[in-house]
Amino acid sequence: MPLLSVLDQSPVRSGGTPADAIHESLELAELADRLGYHRYWLAEHHSTPGLGGSSPEVLIGQVAARTSRIRVGAGGVMLQHASALKVAETFRVLETLFPGRIDLGIGRAPGADHLTTLALEDRGGDVSSEWGTERRSAPAAFPRQVADVIGFLRASFPEGHRYGKVIAMPSGPTVPEVWLLGSSDVSAALAAHFGTAFSFAHFINDEGGAPITRGYAAAFRPSPLLSAPRASVAVFVVCADSEAEALRLARSRDLFVVRLYTGRAGPYPSVEEAEAYPYAARELRIVEQARRRTIAGAPAEVRERLRALADAYGVDELVIVTITHDPKARRRSYELLARVFGLGEGAP
């Protein structure tokens, strides 16, 4: 039976506020801890009206303080917006406060649109030319940044490295568990190269994920961080007492994704809003693609589909992303999953 974990994007629902989203994340984390979920990851998004989690490292501290057992981490930190040293020191602080419970998930995507990315990376230079020559090439810099984060966390730079004398504080005997996150083979290859764990974002891309994840395991190089490959798959799930109710609740995602992909991002809509919306032909194609990446149904059906997905990917952990307009329905979905997977029975 695969482990179950949670990825929380702190959704902002229509009729609610971003502050509501943050507090609802804390409530959901406490529930996940009681139910027996393995880890709780918090996402990073910027200037996105429907997703309120802009600072996972702050929320991690709050979630870890309010829970007792569950692992807590970032899913993930968008590394291009921060220095490797700052990320390493932030997560060293968290690991010091909550030893053995902290995960550092690292993402390659910006988690923001073009203009917001400029604002996040503005260091006081001239950005009038938008990307400008002064801005580093994020894709090209990413492998070096990952190597630097690992070097700072472990105080293990090669001899003669330019940062070899820099100490990431507070130093300590343990380090966070490092994961690379992605929806393509790029992050998978880097995770295998650096010897970190890898999580594939099936909820973003459902094509080619199984061979990518299995390829990571085959190419994995043991490291001081991890002696054997460790992989998970993040999947969007809506579980309800009946299949009809689950499919009804999932309609909110149809409209949310359409608005997001057509440049009209807004709060997470209600089912009623989604049912009343007049979808154009192009928008219906977006809905169809999003539904392929969604598992919605009654508990037994969802369990079997999730087991099949884990088998296809060759993983022993599934990271569940669930968003519904009604926070009670969201909590109910996680409760039903925990029950049908027997998480209370010897959960780690």
Secondary structure per residue as TSV (DSSP state, phi and psi in degrees):
chain	resnum	aa	ss	phi	psi
A	1	M	-	360.0	126.2
A	2	P	-	-69.2	152.3
A	3	L	E	-67.9	149.4
A	4	L	E	-117.1	133.7
A	5	S	E	-129.8	177.0
A	6	V	E	-125.7	135.0
A	7	L	E	-112.9	119.2
A	8	D	E	-109.9	118.6
A	9	Q	-	-95.2	8.8
A	10	S	-	48.8	62.3
A	11	P	B	-67.4	140.2
A	12	V	-	-100.3	115.4
A	13	R	B	-89.6	151.3
A	14	S	T	-61.5	135.5
A	15	G	T	88.3	-10.7
A	16	G	S	-108.7	-174.1
A	17	T	-	-127.2	161.7
A	18	P	H	-57.7	-34.5
A	19	A	H	-63.6	-40.0
A	20	D	H	-57.7	-41.6
A	21	A	H	-60.9	-41.9
A	22	I	H	-65.9	-44.8
A	23	H	H	-67.8	-35.0
A	24	E	H	-67.4	-31.2
A	25	S	H	-63.6	-43.1
A	26	L	H	-63.4	-41.4
A	27	E	H	-64.6	-41.3
A	28	L	H	-66.4	-37.3
A	29	A	H	-63.3	-42.1
A	30	E	H	-62.4	-39.9
A	31	L	H	-64.9	-45.1
A	32	A	H	-60.3	-37.2
A	33	D	H	-63.5	-44.5
A	34	R	H	-67.6	-35.0
A	35	L	H	-76.4	-19.8
A	36	G	T	103.5	14.6
A	37	Y	-	-64.1	151.7
A	38	H	S	-79.9	-45.2
A	39	R	E	-145.2	160.7
A	40	Y	E	-131.8	112.4
A	41	W	E	-106.2	143.4
A	42	L	E	-115.5	133.8
A	43	A	-	-88.0	164.9
A	44	E	-	-121.0	117.4
A	45	H	-	-136.7	152.0
A	46	H	-	-131.2	138.1
A	47	S	S	53.6	36.6
A	48	T	-	-115.0	106.8
A	49	P	T	-56.6	-28.1
A	50	G	T	-93.0	-3.6
A	51	L	B	-131.7	113.8
A	52	G	-	-92.7	-6.2
A	53	G	-	-86.7	94.1
A	54	S	S	-98.5	-13.7
A	55	S	-	-138.4	78.2
A	56	P	H	-60.1	-32.4
A	57	E	H	-64.3	-31.6
A	58	V	H	-72.4	-45.1
A	59	L	H	-65.0	-33.4
A	60	I	H	-56.8	-45.0
A	61	G	H	-61.1	-42.0
A	62	Q	H	-66.6	-44.8
A	63	V	H	-64.1	-44.9
A	64	A	H	-63.1	-36.2
A	65	A	H	-70.5	-28.0
A	66	R	H	-92.2	-4.9
A	67	T	-	-122.2	169.1
A	68	S	S	-122.7	-22.2
A	69	R	S	-126.6	-42.3
A	70	I	S	-65.3	143.2
A	71	R	E	-72.3	147.3
A	72	V	E	-132.6	137.9
A	73	G	E	-164.5	-176.1
A	74	A	E	-95.2	133.8
A	75	G	E	-130.0	62.1
A	76	G	E	-144.8	-173.0
A	77	V	E	-77.6	127.5
A	78	M	E	-84.4	99.2
A	79	L	G	-65.0	-26.6
A	80	Q	G	-66.4	-16.8
A	81	H	G	-91.0	-3.3
A	82	A	S	-141.6	159.5
A	83	S	-	-77.8	151.3
A	84	A	H	-60.2	-39.7
A	85	L	H	-63.9	-44.3
A	86	K	H	-62.3	-43.2
A	87	V	H	-62.8	-46.5
A	88	A	H	-61.6	-43.2
A	89	E	H	-68.9	-39.1
A	90	T	H	-59.0	-44.4
A	91	F	H	-80.3	-20.0
A	92	R	H	-69.2	-38.5
A	93	V	H	-61.0	-47.9
A	94	L	H	-61.5	-42.0
A	95	E	H	-64.7	-34.7
A	96	T	H	-66.5	-40.2
A	97	L	H	-74.1	-34.8
A	98	F	S	-132.6	68.1
A	99	P	T	-60.2	135.2
A	100	G	T	78.2	8.3
A	101	R	-	-124.4	-0.3
A	102	I	E	-105.7	134.7
A	103	D	E	-114.3	138.6
A	104	L	E	-111.7	98.6
A	105	G	E	-90.2	132.1
A	106	I	E	-117.3	127.7
A	107	G	E	-110.0	151.8
A	108	R	-	-97.0	-22.0
A	109	A	S	-76.7	160.0
A	110	P	-	-74.7	-25.2
A	111	G	S	66.8	23.3
A	112	A	S	-163.4	166.0
A	113	D	-	-81.7	-179.6
A	114	H	H	-57.2	-53.7
A	115	L	H	-66.2	-40.8
A	116	T	H	-64.5	-37.3
A	117	T	H	-62.3	-40.2
A	118	L	H	-59.2	-44.9
A	119	A	H	-64.1	-39.5
A	120	L	H	-65.6	-31.6
A	121	E	T	-104.8	10.3
A	122	D	-	-70.1	117.7
A	123	R	-	-110.5	23.2
A	124	G	S	91.7	5.0
A	125	G	S	-85.9	-176.3
A	126	D	-	-81.9	114.1
A	127	V	-	-109.7	18.0
A	128	S	T	-63.1	-25.5
A	129	S	T	-91.8	24.4
A	130	E	T	58.6	-110.4
A	131	W	T	-61.3	-37.5
A	132	G	T	64.1	159.6
A	133	T	T	-76.9	-20.2
A	134	E	T	-77.7	-20.8
A	135	R	S	-74.9	131.5
A	136	R	-	-67.0	154.4
A	137	S	-	-77.8	106.2
A	138	A	H	-58.5	-48.1
A	139	P	H	-61.2	-40.1
A	140	A	H	-70.4	-33.0
A	141	A	H	-80.6	-19.8
A	142	F	H	-57.9	-48.4
A	143	P	H	-58.2	-40.5
A	144	R	H	-65.6	-39.9
A	145	Q	H	-62.4	-42.4
A	146	V	H	-61.1	-45.7
A	147	A	H	-59.5	-39.1
A	148	D	H	-68.7	-41.3
A	149	V	H	-58.3	-46.9
A	150	I	H	-63.0	-41.7
A	151	G	H	-61.4	-42.7
A	152	F	H	-67.7	-42.3
A	153	L	H	-61.5	-41.7
A	154	R	H	-97.9	-2.7
A	155	A	T	51.3	51.1
A	156	S	-	-137.8	44.8
A	157	F	-	-71.0	149.7
A	158	P	-	-62.0	157.4
A	159	E	T	-55.6	130.1
A	160	G	T	85.1	1.2
A	161	H	-	-63.7	144.2
A	162	R	T	-62.2	-24.4
A	163	Y	T	-104.9	14.0
A	164	G	T	-59.6	-26.6
A	165	K	T	-96.9	0.8
A	166	V	-	-87.2	129.7
A	167	I	-	-107.0	120.6
A	168	A	-	-79.4	119.8
A	169	M	S	-108.6	153.5
A	170	P	S	-79.4	134.4
A	171	S	-	-72.7	157.0
A	172	G	-	-170.5	174.8
A	173	P	S	-77.0	-19.6
A	174	T	-	-123.6	159.1
A	175	V	-	-128.4	158.4
A	176	P	-	-62.1	157.1
A	177	E	E	-76.2	125.5
A	178	V	E	-99.1	129.4
A	179	W	E	-125.3	140.5
A	180	L	E	-101.1	135.8
A	181	L	E	-112.4	144.9
A	182	G	E	-175.3	168.2
A	183	S	S	-124.2	20.7
A	184	S	S	-145.3	-179.9
A	185	D	H	-79.1	-8.7
A	186	V	H	-66.5	-54.5
A	187	S	H	-66.0	-33.6
A	188	A	H	-62.0	-43.7
A	189	A	H	-65.5	-39.4
A	190	L	H	-66.9	-40.7
A	191	A	H	-61.4	-41.8
A	192	A	H	-64.5	-41.2
A	193	H	H	-65.0	-44.6
A	194	F	H	-86.0	-8.2
A	195	G	T	72.0	42.1
A	196	T	-	-111.1	170.4
A	197	A	E	-73.3	162.6
A	198	F	E	-139.2	135.8
A	199	S	E	-124.7	125.0
A	200	F	E	-94.0	132.9
A	201	A	E	-89.7	78.8
A	202	H	T	-61.6	-29.7
A	203	F	T	-70.0	-13.1
A	204	I	T	-100.8	-41.2
A	205	N	-	-141.3	117.0
A	206	D	-	-100.6	10.5
A	207	E	S	-106.7	124.2
A	208	G	S	78.8	6.5
A	209	G	H	-65.9	-38.9
A	210	A	H	-64.4	-51.1
A	211	P	H	-64.6	-32.0
A	212	I	H	-64.1	-46.1
A	213	T	H	-69.2	-40.5
A	214	R	H	-67.4	-33.5
A	215	G	H	-65.4	-37.8
A	216	Y	H	-57.4	-47.7
A	217	A	H	-62.9	-38.9
A	218	A	H	-69.3	-33.8
A	219	A	H	-93.0	-2.2
A	220	F	-	-57.3	134.9
A	221	R	-	-110.6	116.3
A	222	P	-	-54.3	144.8
A	223	S	-	-142.1	171.2
A	224	P	S	-61.5	-20.2
A	225	L	S	-78.8	-35.3
A	226	L	-	-156.4	128.4
A	227	S	S	-87.7	-19.1
A	228	A	S	-144.6	155.7
A	229	P	-	-61.8	143.9
A	230	R	-	-137.5	122.5
A	231	A	E	-135.8	153.9
A	232	S	E	-141.0	168.2
A	233	V	E	-127.7	129.1
A	234	A	E	-96.1	124.4
A	235	V	E	-136.0	142.0
A	236	F	E	-83.3	126.9
A	237	V	E	-134.7	136.9
A	238	V	E	-126.7	117.1
A	239	C	E	-116.4	131.6
A	240	A	-	-139.4	175.7
A	241	D	S	-64.7	-24.8
A	242	S	S	-136.4	157.3
A	243	E	H	-62.8	-40.4
A	244	A	H	-60.3	-42.1
A	245	E	H	-67.8	-39.4
A	246	A	H	-62.9	-43.9
A	247	L	H	-65.9	-35.8
A	248	R	H	-64.5	-46.3
A	249	L	H	-62.8	-35.0
A	250	A	H	-71.2	-12.7
A	251	R	H	-64.2	-27.3
A	252	S	H	-58.3	-38.0
A	253	R	H	-66.0	-34.6
A	254	D	H	-52.0	-53.0
A	255	L	H	-71.1	-38.0
A	256	F	H	-59.9	-46.5
A	257	V	H	-67.1	-40.5
A	258	V	H	-58.8	-48.1
A	259	R	H	-63.8	-40.6
A	260	L	H	-63.3	-45.0
A	261	Y	H	-78.6	-12.0
A	262	T	T	-111.3	19.1
A	263	G	T	75.0	22.7
A	264	R	-	-125.6	41.2
A	265	A	-	-55.9	138.1
A	266	G	-	-150.2	-172.9
A	267	P	S	-60.7	162.5
A	268	Y	B	-69.8	120.2
A	269	P	-	-77.5	159.8
A	270	S	-	-76.7	165.1
A	271	V	H	-59.7	-40.5
A	272	E	H	-63.0	-41.1
A	273	E	H	-61.3	-44.2
A	274	A	H	-66.0	-39.1
A	275	E	H	-70.2	-28.2
A	276	A	H	-87.7	-9.6
A	277	Y	-	-75.6	133.3
A	278	P	-	-87.1	92.2
A	279	Y	-	-69.6	132.3
A	280	A	-	-79.4	166.6
A	281	A	H	-58.5	-43.1
A	282	R	H	-63.5	-38.2
A	283	E	H	-68.7	-34.4
A	284	L	H	-65.2	-31.3
A	285	R	H	-67.9	-36.5
A	286	I	H	-64.2	-42.6
A	287	V	H	-60.3	-44.7
A	288	E	H	-59.8	-43.4
A	289	Q	H	-64.0	-42.4
A	290	A	H	-65.3	-37.6
A	291	R	H	-67.4	-29.0
A	292	R	H	-64.4	-25.1
A	293	R	T	-96.1	11.1
A	294	T	E	-118.3	137.4
A	295	I	E	-112.7	112.8
A	296	A	E	-130.6	133.4
A	297	G	E	170.0	-172.1
A	298	A	-	-76.2	162.3
A	299	P	H	-52.4	-49.7
A	300	A	H	-63.9	-41.0
A	301	E	H	-65.3	-44.3
A	302	V	H	-61.9	-42.0
A	303	R	H	-57.9	-46.6
A	304	E	H	-66.8	-38.7
A	305	R	H	-68.5	-36.9
A	306	L	H	-69.2	-40.5
A	307	R	H	-60.1	-43.3
A	308	A	H	-63.7	-38.9
A	309	L	H	-64.6	-45.1
A	310	A	H	-61.0	-41.1
A	311	D	H	-64.3	-42.1
A	312	A	H	-63.0	-37.9
A	313	Y	H	-84.8	-16.1
A	314	G	T	70.9	37.0
A	315	V	-	-118.5	161.2
A	316	D	S	-116.5	18.7
A	317	E	E	-146.9	135.4
A	318	L	E	-119.2	131.7
A	319	V	E	-103.6	115.7
A	320	I	E	-94.2	123.8
A	321	V	E	-106.2	116.1
A	322	T	-	-129.4	125.0
A	323	I	-	-132.1	128.4
A	324	T	-	-132.7	158.1
A	325	H	S	-64.7	-39.2
A	326	D	S	-87.8	115.9
A	327	P	H	-61.1	-26.2
A	328	K	H	-66.7	-40.1
A	329	A	H	-66.6	-34.0
A	330	R	H	-64.9	-47.3
A	331	R	H	-63.6	-39.5
A	332	R	H	-61.3	-38.9
A	333	S	H	-60.1	-45.3
A	334	Y	H	-68.1	-34.1
A	335	E	H	-65.2	-44.8
A	336	L	H	-64.0	-40.7
A	337	L	H	-62.4	-45.0
A	338	A	H	-59.4	-40.6
A	339	R	H	-68.1	-46.5
A	340	V	H	-71.5	-24.1
A	341	F	T	-93.4	-1.7
A	342	G	T	63.9	39.4
A	343	L	T	-64.0	-28.4
A	344	G	T	-73.0	-8.7
A	345	E	T	-97.6	88.4
A	346	G	T	71.4	33.4
A	347	A	-	-63.6	145.2
A	348	P	-	-69.9	360.0
